[in-house]
Amino acid sequence: MDLSNSNTLKNLDAAFAGESMANRKYLFFAEVVRQLGFADLSKLFKETANQETEHAFAHFSLLHPELIVEDPAALTKAQKQEIAARCLALAVEGETYEYTTMYPDFTADAKRDHDEEAAAEFQAQTKESAAHAEIFREAAHRFGLLVNVE
């Protein structure tokens, strides 16, 4: 299935982002209500967060069918390495975007809005994302995987 330049590609990407965000929000809510003594409500949020993860995985699988592994035993070592390298490449790509573009832009916006707390958070995340990208690059070398992202 060719998704390049299609509305479906944009919609799958947005659906993945939405389900992923819902997962994280519900886990946050679960912790808040747990602290307030609502154990059953916390459990409900956690269960729903797990379902949102399943939804996000389904969308991501359609975005990246090259990562689908149905029978790992049937794959050659080279095929396994190719899939693992692709995972690392996507991770490096995402973290690099965060530290080179997303968080610096967010920091600048927060400073223009005179929101120093948000600016400081975005600056901290810039550094964290750069560290994550480097960790993934080092993992590629450690595991002997060719990753085509600088």
C-alpha positions in Angstrom: 0.0 0.0 0.0 1.5 3.3 -1.1 0.6 6.0 1.4 2.9 8.7 0.1 1.2 12.0 -0.2 -2.2 10.7 0.8 -4.8 11.9 3.2 -4.8 8.4 4.7 -1.1 8.9 5.6 -1.8 12.2 7.4 -4.9 10.6 9.1 -2.9 7.6 10.3 -0.2 9.8 11.6 -2.7 12.0 13.4 -4.6 8.9 14.7 -1.3 7.5 16.0 -0.5 10.8 17.7 -3.9 11.1 19.2 -4.0 7.6 20.6 -0.5 8.0 21.9 -1.4 11.2 23.7 -4.5 9.7 25.1 -2.4 6.9 26.6 0.0 9.3 28.3 -2.9 11.5 29.6 -4.7 8.6 31.0 -1.6 7.3 32.8 -1.1 10.8 34.2 -4.8 10.9 35.3 -4.4 7.4 36.9 -1.5 8.7 39.0 -3.4 11.8 40.0 -6.6 10.0 41.1 -4.5 7.3 42.8 -2.9 9.9 44.9 -6.4 11.2 45.8 -7.4 7.8 47.0 -9.5 6.7 44.0 -7.9 3.3 43.4 -10.7 1.9 41.2 -10.7 5.1 39.0 -7.0 4.8 38.7 -7.4 1.2 37.5 -9.9 2.3 34.9 -7.6 5.0 33.5 -4.7 2.5 33.3 -6.9 -0.1 31.6 -8.1 2.5 29.1 -4.5 3.7 28.5 -3.5 0.1 27.6 -6.3 0.0 25.0 -5.2 3.4 23.6 -1.7 1.8 23.2 -3.2 -1.0 21.2 -5.0 1.5 19.0 -1.7 3.5 18.5 0.2 0.3 17.6 -2.4 -0.6 15.0 -2.1 2.8 13.4 1.7 2.7 13.6 1.8 -0.8 12.0 -0.1 0.6 9.0 2.4 3.5 8.8 5.4 1.2 9.0 4.5 -2.3 7.6 8.3 -2.9 7.3 8.4 -3.3 11.0 5.7 -6.1 11.2 7.2 -9.3 12.5 4.8 -12.3 12.3 7.3 -15.1 12.7 10.6 -14.1 14.1 12.0 -17.6 13.7 11.4 -17.4 9.9 13.6 -14.3 9.6 17.3 -14.4 8.7 19.8 -12.6 10.9 20.1 -10.0 8.2 16.4 -9.4 8.1 16.3 -9.1 11.9 19.2 -6.6 11.8 17.4 -4.6 9.0 14.2 -4.3 11.1 16.1 -3.4 14.3 18.2 -0.8 12.3 15.0 0.7 11.0 13.6 1.0 14.5 16.8 2.8 15.6 16.7 5.0 12.5 13.1 6.1 13.2 14.1 6.8 16.8 17.1 8.9 15.9 15.1 10.7 13.3 12.3 11.6 15.8 14.7 12.6 18.6 16.8 14.7 16.1 13.7 16.5 15.0 12.8 17.2 18.6 16.2 18.7 19.5 16.9 20.5 16.2 13.5 21.9 15.4 10.6 21.2 17.7 11.9 22.1 21.1 14.0 25.1 19.9 10.9 26.5 18.2 8.8 25.9 21.2 11.4 27.5 23.4 11.4 30.6 21.2 7.6 30.8 21.3 7.5 30.4 25.1 10.1 33.2 25.5 8.0 35.5 23.2 5.0 34.6 25.4 7.1 35.5 28.5 6.5 32.0 29.9 9.9 31.2 31.4 8.7 28.0 33.0 7.6 26.5 29.7 10.8 27.9 28.0 13.0 26.2 30.7 11.0 22.9 30.2 11.5 23.0 26.5 15.2 23.8 26.8 15.6 20.8 29.2 13.8 18.6 26.7 16.0 19.8 23.9 19.0 18.5 25.8 17.2 15.3 26.8 16.2 14.6 23.1 19.8 15.2 21.9 21.0 12.7 24.6 18.4 10.2 23.5 19.4 10.5 19.8 23.0 9.9 20.8 22.1 6.9 22.9 20.2 5.4 19.9 23.2 6.1 17.6 25.6 4.4 20.1 23.2 1.5 20.3 23.4 1.1 16.5 27.1 0.9 16.8 27.1 -1.4 19.8 24.7 -3.9 18.0 26.5 -3.6 14.7 23.5 -2.1 12.9 23.7 0.3 10.0 21.5 3.2 10.7 21.1 5.8 7.9 20.4 8.8 10.1 23.0 11.2 11.3 
